[in-house]
Amino acid sequence: MSIDHHRVLAPHTIRFCPLCGAPLAPEPVPPDHREQQVCTRCRFIFFLNPKVVAAT
C-alpha cells in the first residue's frame, strides 16, 4: 500500500501553537505588519518564511 499524500506547510494548514497547543490566528506583525500566524495564548509567532540574516 502506497500513500502518495504531500504535506504542505502553508498558513491555512498551521492551526495550533507548537509551544502550548492553543489556536493560532492571523495577525499583522511588526516591523512590516505582514500577516503571520500568532498564538492566541502565549503570543508565539509562527514565521513560515523567515529570512536568513547575517551581521558582522
C-alpha positions, 0 to 999 in steps of 0.5 A: 500500500502506497500513500502518495499524500504531500504535506504542505506547510502553508498558513491555512494548514498551521492551526495550533501553537507548537509551544502550548497547543492553543489556536493560532490566528492571523495577525499583522506583525511588526516591523512590516505588519505582514500577516503571520500566524500568532498564538492566541495564548502565549503570543508565539509567532509562527514565521513560515518564511523567515529570512536568513540574516547575517551581521558582522 
